[in-house]
Amino acid sequence: MAEVHFRGTITNDPALAFTPQGTPSLKLRVAENHSFYDKDRQEWKQTGTTWRDLTFWGKKAEELDGAFRKNDWVAVSGKEESREWETKTGEKRTSLGMRDPLVGIIPKPNRDGQGNQQQGGFQQSNQQNGNYNGQQPPAQPPAADPWGAQSGGNYNWGAPEDEEPPF
C-alpha cells in the first residue's frame, strides 16, 4: 500500500448504507484528471483519469454523511489499495480504493471569484472592506483575555508580575 495525496471530483451522490451486522459505511467515487499545459497550442490537454473508490466505516461514515455531494472538489490523503477482479465477459480489471482516508472539500469560486461560503460544511471568512463576515472586528481584545495584546513593552499577559504566564 502506498500513501497518496491527490485532488479530484466526486462523481456520485454518497449515501450512508449499513452492513447486515449494522456497521455504517459511506462510499465515494473520485475522479482525478491528469493534464498538462501545451505551450505551443496555449491550451490544457487532458491525458487521462484515475478513478478511486473511497470507503468510510463506522462513526466516521456517520459523521461524514451529508458532507459531500456529487461534483464537489476534494483533496484526499491516505493509503491506496488495489483490487483485481473480472467482468462478466471475463476481462481482468483493477480497482483503486482507499479506506478511511483524510478528505477535505476544496471551495469552488463563485462567478465573482470568491469561494463558496457554505459548501459541505466548509466556511471561508469574508474579509472585504475591513469586515469580518459582515461584522466589524473588536477594537481591542476583551480585558479578561490573558492572550490579549498589551500596550508598550509589558508582556505580562494581564497577570501580576509574580505569576506565571497562562500556559
C-alpha positions in Angstrom: 0.0 0.0 0.0 1.3 3.4 -1.0 0.5 6.7 0.7 -1.1 9.0 -1.9 -2.3 12.6 -2.0 -4.5 13.9 -4.8 -7.3 16.3 -5.8 -10.3 15.2 -7.6 -14.1 15.5 -8.2 -16.7 13.3 -6.5 -18.7 11.5 -9.2 -21.6 10.1 -7.2 -24.0 11.3 -4.5 -22.8 9.5 -1.5 -25.4 7.6 0.6 -25.0 6.1 4.1 -25.5 2.3 4.0 -25.3 -0.4 6.6 -23.9 -4.0 6.6 -26.1 -6.9 7.7 -24.3 -6.6 11.1 -25.4 -2.9 11.3 -22.0 -1.3 10.6 -22.4 2.0 8.8 -20.5 2.7 5.6 -20.2 5.6 3.2 -18.8 5.3 -0.3 -17.5 8.0 -2.6 -16.1 7.7 -6.1 -13.5 10.3 -7.0 -12.1 11.1 -10.5 -8.6 12.6 -10.6 -8.0 14.2 -14.0 -4.4 14.3 -15.4 -3.5 17.2 -17.7 -0.6 19.4 -18.8 -0.4 22.8 -20.5 0.7 22.7 -24.1 2.7 25.9 -24.5 2.8 25.6 -28.3 -1.0 25.5 -28.6 -1.6 27.5 -25.4 -4.2 25.1 -24.1 -4.6 22.4 -21.4 -4.6 18.8 -22.6 -6.1 16.0 -20.6 -4.0 12.8 -20.6 -6.3 10.5 -18.6 -8.3 10.0 -15.5 -7.7 7.9 -12.4 -10.8 6.6 -10.6 -10.7 5.8 -6.9 -13.3 4.4 -4.6 -13.2 5.8 -1.0 -14.9 3.9 1.8 -15.6 5.3 5.3 -16.7 2.9 8.1 -18.4 3.2 11.5 -18.6 6.5 13.3 -16.6 8.3 10.6 -19.1 7.3 8.0 -22.0 8.6 10.1 -20.2 11.9 10.7 -19.5 12.5 7.0 -23.0 11.5 5.9 -24.3 14.6 4.1 -21.0 16.4 4.0 -20.2 15.6 0.3 -22.2 16.0 -2.9 -21.7 14.9 -6.5 -19.3 17.4 -8.3 -17.6 18.6 -5.1 -13.9 19.1 -5.4 -11.9 17.3 -2.8 -8.3 16.9 -1.5 -7.6 13.3 -0.4 -4.8 11.7 1.5 -4.4 8.1 2.6 -3.2 4.6 1.8 -4.2 3.3 -1.6 -5.2 -0.3 -2.2 -5.7 -2.1 -5.4 -8.1 -4.9 -6.1 -8.2 -7.2 -9.2 -11.5 -8.5 -10.5 -13.1 -10.0 -13.6 -16.1 -8.6 -15.6 -19.0 -10.8 -16.6 -17.3 -11.1 -20.0 -14.0 -12.4 -18.4 -12.0 -9.2 -18.8 -9.5 -8.6 -16.0 -9.7 -5.2 -14.3 -8.0 -3.4 -11.4 -9.7 -1.0 -9.0 -8.0 1.5 -6.8 -9.5 2.3 -3.4 -8.9 3.8 0.0 -10.3 3.0 3.4 -11.0 5.9 5.8 -8.7 8.5 4.1 -8.5 12.1 5.1 -10.7 14.2 2.8 -11.3 17.9 2.6 -13.6 19.9 0.4 -12.0 22.4 -1.9 -14.2 25.5 -2.2 -15.2 26.4 -5.8 -15.1 30.0 -6.8 -18.4 31.8 -7.4 -18.9 33.9 -10.5 -17.4 36.9 -8.7 -14.2 34.8 -7.9 -15.0 34.4 -4.2 -15.0 30.9 -2.6 -18.4 29.3 -1.7 -19.4 30.2 1.8 -21.4 27.1 2.6 -20.1 24.1 0.7 -20.1 20.8 2.6 -19.8 22.4 6.0 -16.6 24.4 5.0 -16.8 28.1 5.6 -14.3 30.7 4.4 -14.1 34.0 6.1 -15.1 37.1 4.2 -12.7 39.9 4.9 -13.7 42.5 2.3 -13.6 46.2 3.1 -12.3 45.5 6.6 -15.3 43.5 7.6 -15.2 40.0 9.2 -18.3 38.0 8.0 -20.2 41.3 7.7 -19.2 42.5 11.2 -16.5 44.8 12.5 -13.8 43.1 14.4 -13.5 44.1 18.1 -11.5 47.3 18.6 -9.4 45.7 21.3 -9.3 42.2 23.0 -11.5 41.7 26.0 -9.9 42.6 29.3 -10.3 39.1 30.7 -8.4 37.6 27.7 -4.9 36.5 29.0 -3.6 36.4 25.4 -4.8 40.0 24.6 -2.3 42.5 23.3 -0.6 44.7 25.8 0.4 48.3 25.1 4.0 49.3 25.5 6.6 46.5 26.0 4.9 45.0 29.0 4.2 41.4 28.0 2.8 40.1 31.3 -0.4 38.8 29.6 -2.6 40.7 32.0 -1.3 38.8 35.1 0.5 40.2 38.1 4.3 40.2 37.7 4.8 37.5 40.3 2.5 35.0 38.4 3.5 32.6 35.6 2.1 33.0 32.1 -1.2 31.2 31.5 0.2 28.2 29.7 
